[in-house]
């Protein structure tokens, strides 16, 4: 495993981040434990969760699974850089979601209980809250940090100007502010190259891409259809059909260089500026094992150029739409 600093911090994290969203609703607890154990064995020290994860098992169920895994001991908690998120509603009563000072305090304490730990390494805002001023948000985060409950603060699904505004407010308070941004980013979704990536680079934020395979579209869906190992219906099938020529050429390119499509998609992200670690969300041990290969390979300039031809990116604003 390779490691890098998270943004401008001194914190070393693995170049692959283990996402836990499937733990509970898609992956049973025993298999989830096995995947987390395998992650540590492979050198992955960066785990990501969120208070709302759990879906059919109930909001908070995923954090509880991670907490029970930590409770087994063996240095599990000490070896993990733990990231989780708040924002989504955890109940139907007022103040059980978003970024008020009250919810930030309550949500953090609830996550700590579920995760069976006394601190969170990276506490991330899952979405921008346009109703709350930055003085309120930063004061609440400062209190948590002074209490030793969180170490770093990150954002998720922020626009570039949200990052700039947050950092300006933090600087006024002599607070460190954001150290990371978690955004959707992959070969099929490159819009953040216009504003978010440049902002992250300028302010020293590490970018943590979610959905690196774009819901599986970059994981070899065309080949799997041909082999009969996977069938898609509804919206997924429509999306594949609309993208079929592009995906076929992509999978042909991957075959030419002898790598799995999912591996190439992750390796491409690892070559991008400001990217710290893409988040993988394996449902099975086999999916986890396949993701590790991405850290071992380096895509050459010819392959990178071909990928840009297949999946055109964006220039930094304003050059993308002006001069």
URWOUR-V375527 format. One record per residue. N is the residue number from 1. RES is the residue in three letters. OMEGA is omega in radians with two decimals (none if undefined). NEAR is the number of other C-alpha atoms within 10 Angstrom. Layout:
n=N res=RES omega=OMEGA near=NEAR
n=N res=RES omega=OMEGA near=NEAR
This chain:
n=1 res=UNK omega=3.04 near=15
n=2 res=UNK omega=-3.09 near=12
n=3 res=UNK omega=3.09 near=18
n=4 res=UNK omega=3.09 near=15
n=5 res=UNK omega=3.07 near=14
n=6 res=UNK omega=-3.11 near=23
n=7 res=UNK omega=-3.10 near=23
n=8 res=UNK omega=-3.12 near=14
n=9 res=UNK omega=3.03 near=14
n=10 res=UNK omega=-3.06 near=9
n=11 res=UNK omega=3.13 near=13
n=12 res=UNK omega=3.11 near=16
n=13 res=UNK omega=3.12 near=22
n=14 res=UNK omega=-3.12 near=23
n=15 res=UNK omega=3.00 near=26
n=16 res=UNK omega=3.10 near=27
n=17 res=UNK omega=3.13 near=24
n=18 res=UNK omega=3.06 near=24
n=19 res=UNK omega=-3.02 near=22
n=20 res=UNK omega=-3.01 near=27
n=21 res=UNK omega=-3.11 near=23
n=22 res=UNK omega=-3.10 near=19
n=23 res=UNK omega=-3.09 near=29
n=24 res=UNK omega=-3.09 near=26
n=25 res=UNK omega=-3.10 near=17
n=26 res=UNK omega=-3.04 near=16
n=27 res=UNK omega=-3.09 near=18
n=28 res=UNK omega=-3.01 near=14
n=29 res=UNK omega=-3.12 near=18
n=30 res=UNK omega=3.12 near=12
n=31 res=UNK omega=3.08 near=15
n=32 res=UNK omega=3.09 near=24
n=33 res=UNK omega=-3.11 near=18
n=34 res=UNK omega=3.13 near=13
n=35 res=UNK omega=3.13 near=24
n=36 res=UNK omega=3.06 near=23
n=37 res=UNK omega=3.13 near=14
n=38 res=UNK omega=3.12 near=15
n=39 res=UNK omega=3.11 near=22
n=40 res=UNK omega=3.14 near=15
n=41 res=UNK omega=3.14 near=11
n=42 res=UNK omega=3.12 near=13
n=43 res=UNK omega=3.09 near=17
n=44 res=UNK omega=-3.12 near=24
n=45 res=UNK omega=-3.01 near=25
n=46 res=UNK omega=-3.12 near=25
n=47 res=UNK omega=-3.13 near=23
n=48 res=UNK omega=3.09 near=23
n=49 res=UNK omega=3.07 near=24
n=50 res=UNK omega=-3.09 near=25
n=51 res=UNK omega=-3.10 near=26
n=52 res=UNK omega=-3.08 near=24
n=53 res=UNK omega=3.14 near=25
n=54 res=UNK omega=3.07 near=22
n=55 res=UNK omega=-3.04 near=16
n=56 res=UNK omega=3.13 near=10
n=57 res=UNK omega=-3.13 near=13
n=58 res=UNK omega=3.12 near=13
n=59 res=UNK omega=-3.10 near=18
n=60 res=UNK omega=-3.07 near=21
n=61 res=UNK omega=-3.12 near=23
n=62 res=UNK omega=3.08 near=28
n=63 res=UNK omega=3.13 near=29
n=64 res=UNK omega=3.10 near=23
n=65 res=UNK omega=3.10 near=23
n=66 res=UNK omega=3.12 near=24
n=67 res=UNK omega=3.12 near=19
n=68 res=UNK omega=3.06 near=15
n=69 res=UNK omega=3.07 near=21
n=70 res=UNK omega=-3.05 near=20
n=71 res=UNK omega=3.08 near=15
n=72 res=UNK omega=3.11 near=10
n=73 res=UNK omega=-3.13 near=10
n=74 res=UNK omega=3.13 near=9
n=75 res=UNK omega=-3.08 near=10
n=76 res=UNK omega=-3.10 near=15
n=77 res=UNK omega=-3.08 near=19
n=78 res=UNK omega=-3.11 near=11
n=79 res=UNK omega=-3.00 near=13
n=80 res=UNK omega=2.89 near=19
n=81 res=UNK omega=-2.96 near=19
n=82 res=UNK omega=3.07 near=20
n=83 res=UNK omega=3.00 near=21
n=84 res=UNK omega=-3.00 near=26
n=85 res=UNK omega=3.00 near=25
n=86 res=UNK omega=3.02 near=25
n=87 res=UNK omega=-3.07 near=22
n=88 res=UNK omega=-3.13 near=19
n=89 res=UNK omega=3.09 near=17
n=90 res=UNK omega=3.12 near=19
n=91 res=UNK omega=-3.08 near=11
n=92 res=UNK omega=-3.12 near=8
n=93 res=UNK omega=3.10 near=8
n=94 res=UNK omega=3.07 near=8
n=95 res=UNK omega=3.07 near=17
n=96 res=UNK omega=3.10 near=18
n=97 res=UNK omega=3.10 near=20
n=98 res=UNK omega=-2.92 near=23
n=99 res=UNK omega=2.97 near=27
n=100 res=UNK omega=3.10 near=19
n=101 res=UNK omega=-3.14 near=19
n=102 res=UNK omega=-3.12 near=15
n=103 res=UNK omega=3.10 near=20
n=104 res=UNK omega=3.14 near=22
n=105 res=UNK omega=-3.09 near=16
n=106 res=UNK omega=-3.11 near=15
n=107 res=UNK omega=3.12 near=24
n=108 res=UNK omega=-3.14 near=22
n=109 res=UNK omega=3.14 near=16
n=110 res=UNK omega=3.10 near=15
n=111 res=UNK omega=3.12 near=24
n=112 res=UNK omega=3.12 near=21
n=113 res=UNK omega=-3.12 near=15
n=114 res=UNK omega=-3.10 near=19
n=115 res=UNK omega=3.13 near=28
n=116 res=UNK omega=3.10 near=19
n=117 res=UNK omega=3.14 near=15
n=118 res=UNK omega=3.06 near=12
n=119 res=UNK omega=3.08 near=21
n=120 res=UNK omega=-3.10 near=24
n=121 res=UNK omega=-3.10 near=18
n=122 res=UNK omega=-3.12 near=23
n=123 res=UNK omega=-2.97 near=27
n=124 res=UNK omega=3.00 near=25
n=125 res=UNK omega=-2.98 near=26
n=126 res=UNK omega=-3.12 near=24
n=127 res=UNK omega=3.04 near=18
n=128 res=UNK omega=3.05 near=17
n=129 res=UNK omega=-3.06 near=16
n=130 res=UNK omega=-3.12 near=10
n=131 res=UNK omega=-3.00 near=9
n=132 res=UNK omega=3.11 near=13
n=133 res=UNK omega=-3.08 near=13
n=134 res=UNK omega=3.08 near=18
n=135 res=UNK omega=3.12 near=15
n=136 res=UNK omega=-3.13 near=14
n=137 res=UNK omega=-3.06 near=20
n=138 res=UNK omega=3.09 near=21
n=139 res=UNK omega=3.12 near=15
n=140 res=UNK omega=3.12 near=18
n=141 res=UNK omega=3.10 near=24
n=142 res=UNK omega=3.12 near=21
n=143 res=UNK omega=3.11 near=14
n=144 res=UNK omega=-3.13 near=20
n=145 res=UNK omega=3.10 near=16
n=146 res=UNK omega=3.10 near=10
n=147 res=UNK omega=-3.13 near=11
n=148 res=UNK omega=-3.10 near=13
n=149 res=UNK omega=3.07 near=20
n=150 res=UNK omega=3.11 near=21
n=151 res=UNK omega=-3.11 near=16
n=152 res=UNK omega=3.11 near=21
n=153 res=UNK omega=3.09 near=23
n=154 res=UNK omega=3.10 near=23
n=155 res=UNK omega=3.07 near=28
n=156 res=UNK omega=3.13 near=22
n=157 res=UNK omega=3.07 near=17
n=158 res=UNK omega=2.96 near=20
n=159 res=UNK omega=3.13 near=18
n=160 res=UNK omega=-3.11 near=18
n=161 res=UNK omega=3.03 near=12
n=162 res=UNK omega=3.12 near=17
n=163 res=UNK omega=-3.13 near=24
n=164 res=UNK omega=-3.13 near=18
n=165 res=UNK omega=3.13 near=12
n=166 res=UNK omega=-3.11 near=19
n=167 res=UNK omega=3.09 near=19
n=168 res=UNK omega=3.13 near=15
n=169 res=UNK omega=3.12 near=17
n=170 res=UNK omega=3.14 near=20
n=171 res=UNK omega=3.10 near=12
n=172 res=UNK omega=-3.12 near=9
n=173 res=UNK omega=-3.08 near=14
n=174 res=UNK omega=3.13 near=9
n=175 res=UNK omega=-3.07 near=15
n=176 res=UNK omega=3.14 near=14
n=177 res=UNK omega=-3.08 near=23
n=178 res=UNK omega=3.04 near=27
n=179 res=UNK omega=-3.11 near=22
n=180 res=UNK omega=3.02 near=29
n=181 res=UNK omega=3.13 near=31
n=182 res=UNK omega=-3.06 near=25
n=183 res=UNK omega=2.94 near=22
n=184 res=UNK omega=-3.12 near=22
n=185 res=UNK omega=3.08 near=23
n=186 res=UNK omega=-3.09 near=22
n=187 res=UNK omega=-3.14 near=20
n=188 res=UNK omega=-3.11 near=19
n=189 res=UNK omega=-3.01 near=16
n=190 res=UNK omega=-3.04 near=15
n=191 res=UNK omega=-3.11 near=16
n=192 res=UNK omega=3.06 near=22
n=193 res=UNK omega=3.13 near=20
n=194 res=UNK omega=-3.01 near=19
n=195 res=UNK omega=-2.98 near=18
n=196 res=UNK omega=3.12 near=24
n=197 res=UNK omega=3.10 near=26
n=198 res=UNK omega=3.11 near=18
n=199 res=UNK omega=3.13 near=22
n=200 res=UNK omega=3.11 near=23
n=201 res=UNK omega=-3.08 near=16
n=202 res=UNK omega=-3.11 near=11
n=203 res=UNK omega=3.08 near=18
n=204 res=UNK omega=3.09 near=17
n=205 res=UNK omega=3.00 near=27
n=206 res=UNK omega=3.14 near=26
n=207 res=UNK omega=-3.11 near=29
n=208 res=UNK omega=-3.06 near=28
n=209 res=UNK omega=2.97 near=23
n=210 res=UNK omega=-3.04 near=22
n=211 res=UNK omega=-3.10 near=18
n=212 res=UNK omega=3.11 near=27
n=213 res=UNK omega=3.13 near=26
n=214 res=UNK omega=3.11 near=16
n=215 res=UNK omega=3.11 near=10
n=216 res=UNK omega=-3.12 near=13
n=217 res=UNK omega=-3.13 near=19
n=218 res=UNK omega=-3.10 near=24
n=219 res=UNK omega=3.11 near=21
n=220 res=UNK omega=-3.06 near=19
n=221 res=UNK omega=-3.11 near=21
n=222 res=UNK omega=3.12 near=21
n=223 res=UNK omega=-3.13 near=16
n=224 res=UNK omega=3.06 near=12
n=225 res=UNK omega=-3.14 near=12
n=226 res=UNK omega=-3.12 near=10
n=227 res=UNK omega=-3.13 near=10
n=228 res=UNK omega=-3.11 near=9
n=229 res=UNK omega=-3.14 near=9
n=230 res=UNK omega=3.10 near=11
n=231 res=UNK omega=3.12 near=13
n=232 res=UNK omega=3.12 near=12
n=233 res=UNK omega=3.04 near=9
n=234 res=UNK omega=-3.06 near=7
n=235 res=UNK omega=-3.13 near=9
n=236 res=UNK omega=3.13 near=14
n=237 res=UNK omega=3.12 near=12
n=238 res=UNK omega=-3.14 near=12
n=239 res=UNK omega=3.12 near=13
n=240 res=UNK omega=-3.11 near=17
n=241 res=UNK omega=-3.14 near=13
n=242 res=UNK omega=-3.08 near=11
n=243 res=UNK omega=-2.96 near=13
n=244 res=UNK omega=-3.12 near=15
n=245 res=UNK omega=3.13 near=12
n=246 res=UNK omega=-3.13 near=14
n=247 res=UNK omega=3.10 near=24
n=248 res=UNK omega=3.12 near=15
n=249 res=UNK omega=3.11 near=14
n=250 res=UNK omega=-3.12 near=22
n=251 res=UNK omega=3.05 near=21
n=252 res=UNK omega=3.10 near=15
n=253 res=UNK omega=3.12 near=19
n=254 res=UNK omega=3.11 near=19
n=255 res=UNK omega=3.13 near=12
n=256 res=UNK omega=-3.10 near=9
n=257 res=UNK omega=3.04 near=11
n=258 res=UNK omega=3.14 near=10
n=259 res=UNK omega=3.09 near=15
n=260 res=UNK omega=3.13 near=19
n=261 res=UNK omega=3.14 near=24
n=262 res=UNK omega=3.12 near=23
n=263 res=UNK omega=-3.14 near=21
n=264 res=UNK omega=3.14 near=30
n=265 res=UNK omega=3.12 near=24
n=266 res=UNK omega=3.14 near=27
n=267 res=UNK omega=3.09 near=21
n=268 res=UNK omega=3.11 near=20
n=269 res=UNK omega=-3.13 near=21
n=270 res=UNK omega=3.11 near=22
n=271 res=UNK omega=-3.02 near=13
n=272 res=UNK omega=3.14 near=12
n=273 res=UNK omega=3.09 near=14
n=274 res=UNK omega=-3.12 near=23
n=275 res=UNK omega=3.10 near=25
n=276 res=UNK omega=-3.08 near=29
n=277 res=UNK omega=3.00 near=25
n=278 res=UNK omega=3.14 near=29
n=279 res=UNK omega=3.03 near=24
n=280 res=UNK omega=-3.13 near=24
n=281 res=UNK omega=-3.05 near=21
n=282 res=UNK omega=3.03 near=22
n=283 res=UNK omega=-3.09 near=20
n=284 res=UNK omega=3.06 near=16
n=285 res=UNK omega=-3.13 near=15
n=286 res=UNK omega=3.10 near=10
n=287 res=UNK omega=3.11 near=14
n=288 res=UNK omega=-3.11 near=18
n=289 res=UNK omega=-3.12 near=14
n=290 res=UNK omega=-3.09 near=13
n=291 res=UNK omega=-3.07 near=20
n=292 res=UNK omega=-3.11 near=20
n=293 res=UNK omega=-3.07 near=17
n=294 res=UNK omega=-3.12 near=22
n=295 res=UNK omega=-3.03 near=17
n=296 res=UNK omega=-3.02 near=10
n=297 res=UNK omega=3.05 near=14
n=298 res=UNK omega=3.13 near=14
n=299 res=UNK omega=-3.11 near=15
n=300 res=UNK omega=-3.06 near=8
n=301 res=UNK omega=-3.14 near=9
n=302 res=UNK omega=3.13 near=9
n=303 res=UNK omega=3.13 near=16
n=304 res=UNK omega=3.11 near=15
n=305 res=UNK omega=3.11 near=13
n=306 res=UNK omega=3.10 near=14
n=307 res=UNK omega=3.08 near=19
n=308 res=UNK omega=3.08 near=13
n=309 res=UNK omega=-3.13 near=10
n=310 res=UNK omega=-3.08 near=17
n=311 res=UNK omega=-3.07 near=16
n=312 res=UNK omega=3.13 near=14
n=313 res=UNK omega=-3.09 near=18
n=314 res=UNK omega=2.99 near=15
n=315 res=UNK omega=3.04 near=14
n=316 res=UNK omega=3.06 near=17
n=317 res=UNK omega=0.11 near=14
n=318 res=UNK omega=-3.07 near=10
n=319 res=UNK omega=3.13 near=10
n=320 res=UNK omega=-3.05 near=12
n=321 res=UNK omega=3.13 near=10
n=322 res=UNK omega=3.13 near=6
n=323 res=UNK omega=none near=6
